[in-house]
Amino acid sequence: MSKVVVTGRVPEAALEKLRTEHDVDAWTGPGSISREELLRRVAGADAVVSLLTERIDAELLDAAGEQLKVVANVAVGYDNIDVPACTERGIIAANTPGVLTEATADIAFGLILMATRRLGEGERLIRSGQAWKWGMFFLLGSSLQGKTLGIVGMGGIGQATARRAKAFGMEIVYQSRSEIDPAIAAELGARRVELDELLAVSDVVSLHCPYGPNTHHLIGAEQLTAMKDTAYLVNTARGPIIDEAALATALRDGVIAGAGLDVFEHEPTVHPGLLELENVALVPHLGSATVETRTAMAMLAADNTLAVLRGEQPPTPIG
């Protein structure tokens, strides 16, 4: 039986699946595993099932040893994994696309509603115990019907978010590395544009692109200035796609109307300038946080691991 190291807590069903064929060493302690403990545990591992909170780099791969065959990330994003270092060592890296599409799109659209309708502000007001009274101009927000949603990164999650937006009567433009299927574009009424045009015409901009060197601070001060001053920015992809300091300044100065964030540049730390503002909705990386989705993610990571250890191709390899 091979040794499988699981770097954090995952649903028990996935561990049971792995245990049917292999010895499993799963971290179950409070909080995240320390770097030192992780490097110690991976020694001699044939497989590593990783969470996005753990950095899988050359140091860790070397600590594991030459017998390591697969790194299975329990996430669709894999910026925590040094994929070239894995490839150089003949290690297969895998992720969990598809299974979290709908849950993440739900959070994206939830943030759109929170930001445009000022739901977070309203809830904080009630909980504060302050006196309030209904009035014609009390906590006025912005409607979505007839407005334009700009989607940056039109993969599965972007398309799922677009379907929700269409149901709300929104127009769709998108920026992506390639054209989407013409049938899907027709279904959504989606038009592909360059990023500059998307920022200029959109009432809401929702980020769904992968994170990497080309998308680091894709949205900074220049891009925020290019948006309408009535527009909103939503991010459920990866935090460093946005220059958080620039966003805090733009929100404070009224460069854009508001924002909704599920991910943060230096997670779990949030830029203090954002914490002081009422016009930004902040949630703690809940994009895939449903029982059904997190279980499906862990089960797919287990399937990827088992396939490689059997000498088969994993269902969802990276690259």
Buried (B, 14 or more C-beta within 10 A) or exposed (E): EBBBBBBBBBBEEBBEBBBEBBEBBBBEEEEBBEEEEBBEBBEBBBBBBBBBBBBBBEEBBBBBEEEBBBBBBBBBBBBBBBBEBBEEBEBBBBBBBBBBBBBBBBBBBBBBBBBBBBBBBBEEBEEEEEEEEEEEEEEEBBEBEEBBBBBBBBBBBBBBBBBBBBEBEBBBBBBBEEEBEEEBBEBBEBBBBEBEBBBBBBBBBBBBBBBEEEBBBBBBBEBBEBBBEEBBBBBBBBBBBBBBBBBBBBBBEEBBBBBBBBBBBEBEEBBEBBEEBEBBBBBEBBBBBBEEBBBBBBBBBBBBBBBBBEEEEBBBBBE
